[in-house]
Amino acid sequence: MSGLSRPTFVDLFSGCGGFGLGAELSGFKNIASVDIDPDLQYSYKLNFPNSKVHLADISTLDAAFWREAIGNARPDLVIGGPPCQGFSRIGLRKPEDPRNSLITHFFNQVLILKPKFFVMENVEGILDAKNRFILDEALSLIGADYHVIGPFKVNALECGAATSRKRVLVIGCHNDMSVPSFERILAIPQVRPVTVCEAISDLPSPVDMVELTSSGYGWWGYNRDASVSKYAKQLNKVSPAVGAKFAKEMLRNGMVSGLMRTRHTDAVIRRFSNTAPGAVEEVSRYPRLSWDGYCPTLRAGTGSDKGSFQAMRPIHPSEPRVITVREAARLQGFPDWFVFHPTIWHSFRMIGNSVSPIMSKYVLSLVREAFDLETAA
């Protein structure tokens, strides 16, 4: 498809681009992406070179901003996952957390942009009794203009990823569009989950970095002795419409980024070695992956403004170390050409905050089909 023939989307709270990647791979074309965190958004322009990336506070955006950003264009789709820490079932879980108001700001932007469809994702905790009123009040803002589908829960594992990541989705269809009938398909995905072995067994161990380029990223050669699963082959493919040119060129040459080593003390290595696959290490509380199992939800940790806390990182199934950035990316469903941040910490924050691109593509492909049916009628 040419760029002119593709329906358009705006990516709010874009982060590193997991949600946006699913939109691109579903056939949508990005016309604007917005996030307030420069570290989370660091690699967005690299991975989406044709996008217009804005570092901005979404709560401050008005019609004048959008006229400057996209002119008089009406996007076909708006996507976004407002920060969810206040709704999370882990941590303090405060309904009054100011970040919860970003749900309302998402729908305020929907009212300004008037997309034909919108898709918002968040954590399961948004449906808890003490939080649900926040979502309901936000949805009441757009009730006259949109038919709302959901909210309903979707697990990335059931969409074909190798990690369990349960999310709540709300889909809106503008009143000038026909309401699609895909709610049942979304509520009960029929895709086979992928094991840890299928996801990461062909990736090399983080022993020696083969090459450091001017991009600031390190590169390693694949483990060519390992068998490569269908899942890994799909994530090893280069995409023509997205991706940094230098990363795709390295991939064509059999090189992959994101395999930086995390240093462990001898004591930690012994503890990890003594932890059975599928069990939880007693001191760190890190789970050890098993080759025939699935990865638990990958966490993000916090930025410097919230104390720079490191999130849990699973232990490799057969090596006494935590998984690498690339292994986490594979489990989450990012392709191998996708670059994150030169540092481990920010890279894990990006992945842990992201929507699984596999789940995103699964959902947004259905939205794209509904859009195509409507425009062809």
Residue, then its C-alpha position, 0 to 999 in steps of 0.5 A: m500500500s502507498g502512504l496515500s492509500r493508508p488510513t491515518f492514526v495519531d498515537l497518544f502517550s506513544g512511549c517507544g511505540g509498541f501500540g503504534l507499531g501494531a497500527e503500522l503493521s495493520g496498515f495505518k499511517n502515523i501522522a503524529s505521536v505525542d509523549i511527555d517522557p523523552d527517555l521513553q520516546y527516545s527511539y520513536k523517531l528512529n523506529f518510525p522515521n516518517s512520523k511526526v514526533h512531539l514531546a508534549d504534555i497531552s493535558t495541555l494540547d488544544a485545537a490550535f496545537w493539532r492544526e499546527a501538527i496535522g492541519n485540517a486532517r481528521p485522523d481515522l484512528v486515535i490510539g493511546g495507553p494513558p499512564c496506569q500507575g494509579f490503577s495498578r494492582i501493584g504498589l500504592r494504587k491510589p485512585e486520587d493519583p493525578r496520573n489517573s486524570l490522563i484518562t480524561h485527557f485522552f478522551n478530551q483529545v478524542l473530542i478535538l480530533k474526532p477520529k473515526f475510531f479510537v482504541m484506549e488500553n489500560v491495566e486491569g485495575i481500571l475496572d476495580a470498583k474504586n477506579r471504575f468511576i474514573l473510566d465511566e466519567a471519562l467515557s461520558l465525555i464522548g457518549a453523544d458522538y461515539h458508540v463504545i465497545g467494551p471495556f473488555k480484557v485481552n491477554a497478549l499471550e492469547c494474541g500470539a505473544a510469549t508473555s502474559r500481559k492482561r490489558v483492558l481495551v475500550i474501542g470507540c466507533h464514531n456515529d458516522m461509521s457503522v458499528p463493527s461486530f468484532e467484540r466477540i473475536l476480541a474478547i476470546p482470541q484464538v491464537r496459540p501462545v508462544t513458549v519462551c523457547e520459541a521466542i528467545s532460544d536462537l538469541p546469543s548470550p551477552v558474552d562479547m559485543v561484536e560491533l559498536t557503531s556510531s549510532g551508540y548501539g552494540w551489535w551481536g551475531y545470532n546463534r546460528d547453531a540454534s533452531v529458529s521458530k516460526y515466531a522468531k523468523q517473523l520477528n527477524k523480518v525487515s519491515p519496509a515502512v518502519g524501522a531505522k535504516f541502520a538497524k535494518e541494515m545490521l539485521r540484514n547482515g545477521m546482527v542484532s542489538g540489545l544484548m548488553r550484559t547485566r553484571h551480577t555478583d558471584a553470590v547472585i549468580r549462585r542464587f540464580s543457578n540454584t533456582a529451578p526453572g519456573a520457580v521464584e528466586e527467594v531473595s530477589r523474588y525474580p521468577r526463573l523462566s522455563w523453556d516450555g513455559y511463558c513469561p510473566t508480565l514484564r514490568a517497567g520500573t520508574g523514571s528518575d522523577k519517581g526514584s529510579f526503581q528497577a523493575m523485576r527482570p526474569i532469570h534466563p531459563s538455563e543461564p544464571r543471569v537476568i534476561t537481556v533487553r533483546e530477549a525481553a523485546r522478543l517475549q513482548g513481541f517486538p521485531d529484531w530491527f526495533v532499537f530501544h535505548p543504548t542503556i539497559w535501564h531505559s530500554f527495560r522501561m520502554i518495554g515494560n511500559s509498552v503495549s505488546p506489538i503483537m496484541s496491538k496488531y491483533v486488535l488493530s487489524l480488526v479495526r482496519e478491516a472494519f474501516d475498509l468495509e465501511t469505506a468500501a460500502 
